Amino acid sequence: MVHYHGGRHSTWQVAVEIWKGRHALVSHAEPQQLGIAAEVAQSFALDNGAFTVWKQGIDIDWQSYYGWVEQWHRHPGFDWALIPDVIEGDETANDGLLAEWPFGKVAGVPVWHFHESIERLQRLAAEWPRVALGSSGQYATIGTTRWWSRMQEIMESVCVDGMPSVRLHGLRIDRKSTRLNSSHLGI
């Protein structure tokens, strides 16, 4: 499992300390330290900033994000970029953003939101090499019983013989926020 450490950090020294030899995730909403991540991290991924938009209720310029990805996607440390998404949007709106993505499946990672249909998740898993999972709707609070029940549905829908059929990236999901143990998944 690759853990991407988010940013923006309070100082460049802190950013270096956290990212050196690790993997970084830098948001388009806070891009100031991407140069540091590109210099010291093993690799980096680009976040479209949709979470910030959702939390702050601001608009985002996807063309600006595409320009940012264009600037960085050929860097040797670049792993992938999140395809634009609307966290509380519907599947049609998010599929429309997938259709607009100009960088292909190697560079892009679609986001599937917990409130969306399992059928959409299965379709994304069949079409893309990696899918990001974003907590949303009635499942927005990570680690609750409801959230864990949905996570079990997710895993049952994309796993074959106990292993995911696609690479999965959990957005805002880490050991601290989930307190993962096998009892949550009924194992």
DOZAGU-949283 format. One record per residue (C-alpha): residue number from 1; x, y, z. Coordinates in pm, whole numbers. Layout:
N
+------+--------+--------+--------+
! nudo !     px !     py !     pz !
+------+--------+--------+--------+
!  NUM !      X !      Y !      Z !
...
+------+--------+--------+--------+
END
This chain:
187
+------+--------+--------+--------+
! nudo !     px !     py !     pz !
+------+--------+--------+--------+
!    1 !      0 !      0 !      0 !
!    2 !    127 !    347 !    -87 !
!    3 !     37 !    619 !    161 !
!    4 !     33 !    967 !      8 !
!    5 !    101 !   1239 !    264 !
!    6 !   -103 !   1552 !    201 !
!    7 !      2 !   1911 !    232 !
!    8 !     23 !   2218 !    253 !
!    9 !    265 !   2233 !    543 !
!   10 !    341 !   2528 !    772 !
!   11 !    695 !   2580 !    643 !
!   12 !    916 !   2442 !    369 !
!   13 !   1127 !   2270 !    638 !
!   14 !    820 !   2083 !    766 !
!   15 !    724 !   1990 !    409 !
!   16 !   1072 !   1848 !    346 !
!   17 !   1064 !   1654 !    675 !
!   18 !    723 !   1498 !    600 !
!   19 !    768 !   1430 !    229 !
!   20 !   1136 !   1330 !    208 !
!   21 !   1150 !    973 !     80 !
!   22 !    771 !    936 !    103 !
!   23 !    482 !    995 !   -137 !
!   24 !    308 !   1332 !   -154 !
!   25 !    -44 !   1441 !   -248 !
!   26 !    -65 !   1808 !   -338 !
!   27 !   -394 !   1988 !   -387 !
!   28 !   -463 !   2235 !   -666 !
!   29 !   -632 !   2443 !   -394 !
!   30 !   -294 !   2467 !   -210 !
!   31 !    -26 !   2419 !   -479 !
!   32 !    249 !   2633 !   -325 !
!   33 !    468 !   2342 !   -210 !
!   34 !    446 !   2116 !   -514 !
!   35 !    803 !   2203 !   -612 !
!   36 !    924 !   2077 !   -275 !
!   37 !    724 !   1754 !   -312 !
!   38 !    863 !   1702 !   -663 !
!   39 !   1215 !   1750 !   -532 !
!   40 !   1215 !   1538 !   -214 !
!   41 !    928 !   1286 !   -231 !
!   42 !    961 !    942 !   -389 !
!   43 !    660 !   1035 !   -599 !
!   44 !    365 !   1270 !   -597 !
!   45 !      1 !   1278 !   -701 !
!   46 !   -213 !   1580 !   -784 !
!   47 !   -543 !   1646 !   -611 !
!   48 !   -805 !   1846 !   -801 !
!   49 !   -911 !   2048 !   -495 !
!   50 !  -1276 !   1935 !   -503 !
!   51 !  -1278 !   1874 !   -125 !
!   52 !  -1183 !   2237 !    -62 !
!   53 !  -1455 !   2350 !   -303 !
!   54 !  -1707 !   2130 !   -122 !
!   55 !  -1608 !   2249 !    227 !
!   56 !  -1573 !   2618 !    143 !
!   57 !  -1850 !   2648 !   -114 !
!   58 !  -1625 !   2813 !   -373 !
!   59 !  -1602 !   2769 !   -749 !
!   60 !  -1312 !   2593 !   -915 !
!   61 !  -1163 !   2657 !  -1256 !
!   62 !  -1109 !   2314 !  -1410 !
!   63 !   -917 !   2465 !  -1702 !
!   64 !   -665 !   2601 !  -1453 !
!   65 !   -638 !   2253 !  -1299 !
!   66 !   -583 !   2098 !  -1644 !
!   67 !   -305 !   2351 !  -1705 !
!   68 !   -145 !   2257 !  -1374 !
!   69 !   -161 !   1884 !  -1458 !
!   70 !    -18 !   1960 !  -1804 !
!   71 !    274 !   2136 !  -1639 !
!   72 !    357 !   1843 !  -1407 !
!   73 !    237 !   1514 !  -1558 !
!   74 !    561 !   1443 !  -1742 !
!   75 !    776 !   1492 !  -1432 !
!   76 !    955 !   1166 !  -1339 !
!   77 !    805 !   1172 !   -989 !
!   78 !    445 !   1214 !  -1107 !
!   79 !    219 !    915 !  -1030 !
!   80 !   -134 !   1028 !  -1113 !
!   81 !   -389 !   1309 !  -1086 !
!   82 !   -746 !   1304 !   -960 !
!   83 !   -995 !   1371 !  -1235 !
!   84 !  -1228 !   1663 !  -1151 !
!   85 !  -1538 !   1566 !   -958 !
!   86 !  -1831 !   1720 !   -775 !
!   87 !  -1850 !   1557 !   -432 !
!   88 !  -2225 !   1599 !   -383 !
!   89 !  -2291 !   1585 !   -757 !
!   90 !  -2480 !   1317 !   -939 !
!   91 !  -2332 !   1041 !  -1150 !
!   92 !  -2419 !   1213 !  -1477 !
!   93 !  -2228 !   1528 !  -1378 !
!   94 !  -1927 !   1329 !  -1265 !
!   95 !  -1931 !   1111 !  -1578 !
!   96 !  -1938 !   1433 !  -1779 !
!   97 !  -1618 !   1547 !  -1606 !
!   98 !  -1460 !   1209 !  -1687 !
!   99 !  -1545 !   1259 !  -2054 !
!  100 !  -1371 !   1599 !  -2050 !
!  101 !  -1047 !   1465 !  -1895 !
!  102 !   -768 !   1538 !  -2147 !
!  103 !   -487 !   1319 !  -2006 !
!  104 !   -608 !    963 !  -2051 !
!  105 !   -634 !    668 !  -1818 !
!  106 !   -267 !    637 !  -1730 !
!  107 !   -246 !    983 !  -1573 !
!  108 !   -602 !   1012 !  -1441 !
!  109 !   -788 !    863 !  -1149 !
!  110 !  -1167 !    896 !  -1135 !
!  111 !  -1336 !    956 !   -802 !
!  112 !  -1628 !    739 !   -698 !
!  113 !  -1836 !    886 !   -417 !
!  114 !  -1989 !    667 !   -148 !
!  115 !  -2340 !    802 !   -222 !
!  116 !  -2317 !    692 !   -586 !
!  117 !  -2434 !    355 !   -713 !
!  118 !  -2227 !     42 !   -674 !
!  119 !  -2288 !    -13 !  -1047 !
!  120 !  -2093 !    305 !  -1126 !
!  121 !  -1808 !    188 !   -905 !
!  122 !  -1799 !   -147 !  -1085 !
!  123 !  -1798 !     29 !  -1422 !
!  124 !  -1511 !    258 !  -1317 !
!  125 !  -1319 !    -41 !  -1178 !
!  126 !  -1358 !   -221 !  -1511 !
!  127 !  -1250 !     82 !  -1718 !
!  128 !   -970 !    247 !  -1514 !
!  129 !   -648 !    113 !  -1359 !
!  130 !   -712 !    299 !  -1030 !
!  131 !  -1025 !    444 !   -865 !
!  132 !  -1033 !    689 !   -573 !
!  133 !  -1301 !    645 !   -307 !
!  134 !  -1452 !    960 !   -161 !
!  135 !  -1676 !    964 !    145 !
!  136 !  -1990 !   1166 !     74 !
!  137 !  -2363 !   1204 !    132 !
!  138 !  -2490 !    997 !    422 !
!  139 !  -2142 !    835 !    434 !
!  140 !  -1943 !   1159 !    466 !
!  141 !  -1830 !   1090 !    822 !
!  142 !  -1547 !    839 !    806 !
!  143 !  -1540 !    555 !   1055 !
!  144 !  -1908 !    545 !   1152 !
!  145 !  -2107 !    221 !   1147 !
!  146 !  -2292 !    344 !    836 !
!  147 !  -1962 !    426 !    665 !
!  148 !  -1818 !     82 !    748 !
!  149 !  -2130 !    -91 !    614 !
!  150 !  -2088 !     97 !    287 !
!  151 !  -1717 !     12 !    280 !
!  152 !  -1809 !   -354 !    310 !
!  153 !  -2045 !   -319 !     10 !
!  154 !  -1765 !   -149 !   -182 !
!  155 !  -1513 !   -421 !   -112 !
!  156 !  -1760 !   -700 !   -190 !
!  157 !  -1836 !   -536 !   -525 !
!  158 !  -1477 !   -492 !   -648 !
!  159 !  -1291 !   -784 !   -491 !
!  160 !  -1217 !  -1120 !   -649 !
!  161 !  -1091 !  -1389 !   -412 !
!  162 !  -1042 !  -1127 !   -142 !
!  163 !   -833 !   -889 !   -354 !
!  164 !   -950 !   -570 !   -528 !
!  165 !   -972 !   -604 !   -906 !
!  166 !   -846 !   -246 !   -939 !
!  167 !   -609 !    -25 !   -742 !
!  168 !   -805 !    177 !   -488 !
!  169 !   -709 !    507 !   -329 !
!  170 !   -904 !    617 !    -22 !
!  171 !   -945 !    993 !      0 !
!  172 !   -904 !   1115 !    360 !
!  173 !   -893 !    753 !    473 !
!  174 !   -611 !    656 !    706 !
!  175 !   -555 !    434 !   1006 !
!  176 !   -621 !    716 !   1252 !
!  177 !   -956 !    814 !   1102 !
!  178 !  -1086 !    459 !   1060 !
!  179 !   -923 !    265 !   1342 !
!  180 !   -926 !    -27 !   1099 !
!  181 !   -964 !   -373 !   1236 !
!  182 !  -1111 !   -688 !   1093 !
!  183 !  -1429 !   -670 !   1302 !
!  184 !  -1548 !   -369 !   1100 !
!  185 !  -1563 !   -578 !    784 !
!  186 !  -1713 !   -883 !    948 !
!  187 !  -1397 !  -1088 !    893 !
+------+--------+--------+--------+
END
